Amino acid sequence: MSPHPPIPARVVLLCGPSGSGKSLLAARSGLPVLRLDDFYKEGTDPTLPLVEGGSDIDWDHPLSWDADAAVTAITELCRTGRTTVPVYDLSLSARTGEESLRTDGAPLYIAEGVFAAELVVRCRELGVLADALCLTRGSVTTFRRRFLRDLKEGRKSVAFLLRRGWRLMRAERSIVARQTALGAHACDKDEALDRLADAAAGPRAEAATAA
């Protein structure tokens, strides 16, 4: 007998380095999408971590993000098909409101963000996990895509974006290694789309444990 009662929907956690194409892939899938970046802490939060040896806030550290609130939203979507999520402005480092999100009866949805892998174990234990994917494209491609996107959207100053981009490019292998160690499967966009199609066709038993 399953330890968890049947639920209306399950979640695919989609992580990967910043700029790896998570949002584009999620949109291309046609599935409902929960943006985990909306659960960043506000810039005035005293618990925000700093980059080691510097004064910049380390927005790529899991402690810059509210994991508990993200898990609450994920489980509400899975069990009730709807939840309320914050609207976060990255350029302001602040929440500017909230909005309602619904799955509209879809049996599967995507929760995407750089910290999605941090939730693999908790979502599996709660019985809501369908799969966990880590999207990779190579550090140079990711650096270029990330910088152009963040510059276009005015997320932070150019100097900050260059410092962050260089730091993340050097750290990309370790970022992917951490996310896969947490239970996400590293793949390119084509394999990710194939696994999403498989997950949509039926529940994956212990999917995120597959190498």
C-alpha positions in Angstrom: 0.0 0.0 0.0 1.3 3.5 -0.9 2.3 5.6 2.2 0.7 8.6 0.6 -2.9 9.1 -0.5 -3.6 9.8 -4.2 -3.0 13.4 -5.2 -4.3 15.5 -8.2 -0.9 16.5 -9.4 2.8 15.8 -9.0 5.8 18.1 -9.5 8.9 18.0 -11.7 11.7 20.0 -10.0 13.7 21.7 -12.7 17.1 23.1 -11.6 20.4 24.0 -13.3 22.9 26.9 -13.2 21.5 30.4 -13.7 21.2 31.0 -17.4 20.9 27.3 -18.4 17.5 27.8 -20.0 15.1 26.5 -17.3 12.4 29.1 -17.8 12.4 28.6 -21.6 12.3 24.8 -21.3 9.4 25.1 -18.8 7.5 27.4 -21.1 8.1 25.1 -24.0 6.8 22.1 -22.1 3.2 23.5 -22.1 2.9 22.4 -18.4 1.8 24.8 -15.6 4.9 26.4 -14.0 5.7 27.5 -10.5 8.6 30.1 -10.5 10.8 29.3 -7.5 12.8 32.5 -8.0 9.7 34.3 -6.5 10.7 32.8 -3.2 13.9 34.8 -2.8 14.3 36.7 0.4 14.0 40.5 0.3 17.1 42.6 0.0 16.6 44.0 3.6 16.5 40.5 5.2 19.4 40.4 7.8 19.8 36.6 7.2 21.0 37.1 3.5 24.5 35.5 3.0 27.4 37.5 1.5 29.8 36.4 -1.1 32.9 35.1 0.7 35.5 37.8 0.9 33.2 40.5 -0.6 30.3 42.8 0.2 27.9 41.5 -2.5 24.8 39.6 -1.4 25.3 36.0 -2.6 22.0 35.4 -4.4 23.3 32.0 -5.6 23.5 30.7 -2.0 20.5 28.6 -0.9 20.2 30.7 2.3 19.1 33.7 0.0 15.9 31.8 -0.6 12.8 30.7 1.4 12.8 26.9 1.0 10.0 26.4 3.5 7.6 28.7 1.7 8.4 27.1 -1.6 7.7 23.6 -0.2 4.3 24.9 1.1 3.4 26.2 -2.3 4.4 23.0 -4.1 2.4 20.8 -1.8 -0.7 23.0 -1.9 -0.5 22.9 -5.7 -0.2 19.1 -5.7 -2.9 18.5 -3.2 -5.5 21.2 -4.0 -4.5 22.4 -7.5 -4.0 26.0 -6.4 -1.9 28.2 -4.2 -0.9 31.8 -3.6 2.7 32.8 -4.5 4.7 36.0 -4.1 5.6 38.2 -7.0 9.3 39.1 -6.8 11.1 41.9 -8.6 14.8 40.8 -9.0 15.9 44.3 -9.9 14.4 45.6 -6.6 15.3 42.5 -4.6 11.8 42.8 -3.2 8.4 41.2 -3.2 5.9 43.5 -4.9 2.7 41.6 -4.4 1.2 38.1 -4.8 -0.8 36.1 -7.3 -2.9 33.0 -7.5 -1.5 30.0 -9.3 -3.6 27.0 -10.5 -2.9 23.7 -12.2 -6.3 23.7 -13.9 -6.6 19.9 -13.5 -3.2 19.1 -15.0 -1.7 16.0 -13.4 1.9 17.4 -13.7 3.5 20.8 -13.3 7.1 22.2 -13.2 8.7 24.0 -10.3 11.8 25.7 -11.8 14.6 27.6 -10.2 18.3 27.5 -9.4 17.5 26.0 -5.9 14.9 23.4 -7.0 17.3 20.6 -6.2 17.3 21.7 -2.5 13.7 20.4 -2.4 14.2 16.9 -3.9 14.3 14.9 -0.7 11.5 16.9 1.0 9.2 16.5 -2.1 10.0 12.8 -2.3 9.2 12.3 1.3 5.9 14.1 0.9 5.0 11.9 -2.0 4.6 14.7 -4.6 7.8 14.2 -6.7 7.5 13.0 -10.3 11.0 13.8 -11.4 14.0 16.1 -10.7 16.1 17.5 -13.6 19.3 19.5 -13.7 19.6 21.4 -17.1 23.1 21.9 -18.3 24.5 23.6 -21.4 28.1 24.3 -20.7 29.7 27.1 -18.8 30.5 29.5 -21.7 27.0 29.2 -23.2 25.4 29.7 -19.8 27.6 32.7 -19.0 26.6 34.4 -22.3 22.9 33.6 -21.9 22.8 34.7 -18.3 24.6 38.0 -18.8 22.5 39.0 -21.8 19.2 38.1 -20.1 20.1 39.8 -16.8 21.3 42.9 -18.7 18.2 43.1 -20.8 15.9 42.7 -17.7 18.0 45.2 -15.6 18.2 42.7 -12.8 21.3 44.3 -11.2 24.1 46.7 -12.1 26.5 45.8 -15.0 29.4 45.6 -12.6 27.5 43.2 -10.3 26.4 41.0 -13.3 30.0 40.7 -14.5 31.4 39.8 -11.1 28.6 37.3 -10.6 28.9 35.9 -14.1 32.6 35.2 -13.8 32.2 33.6 -10.4 29.4 31.4 -11.6 31.2 30.4 -14.8 34.2 29.1 -12.7 31.8 27.4 -10.3 29.5 25.8 -12.8 30.8 22.2 -12.5 30.5 22.3 -8.7 27.0 23.7 -9.0 25.9 20.9 -11.3 27.7 18.3 -9.0 25.8 19.6 -6.0 22.5 19.5 -7.7 22.9 16.0 -8.9 24.2 14.9 -5.5 20.9 16.3 -4.1 19.0 14.0 -6.5 18.5 15.8 -9.8 19.3 14.1 -13.1 21.8 16.1 -15.2 20.6 16.4 -18.9 20.4 18.7 -21.9 17.1 20.2 -23.1 16.2 17.3 -25.4 16.5 14.7 -22.8 14.7 16.9 -20.3 11.8 17.2 -22.7 11.7 13.4 -23.1 11.6 12.9 -19.4 8.9 15.5 -19.0 6.9 13.6 -21.5 7.4 10.3 -19.7 6.5 11.9 -16.4 3.3 13.4 -17.9 2.4 9.9 -19.2 2.4 8.4 -15.6 4.1 8.7 -12.2 7.8 7.9 -12.0 8.5 5.5 -9.1 11.5 6.9 -7.2 12.3 8.9 -10.4 14.8 11.3 -8.8 17.0 8.5 -7.5 17.7 7.4 -11.1 21.2 8.3 -12.2 
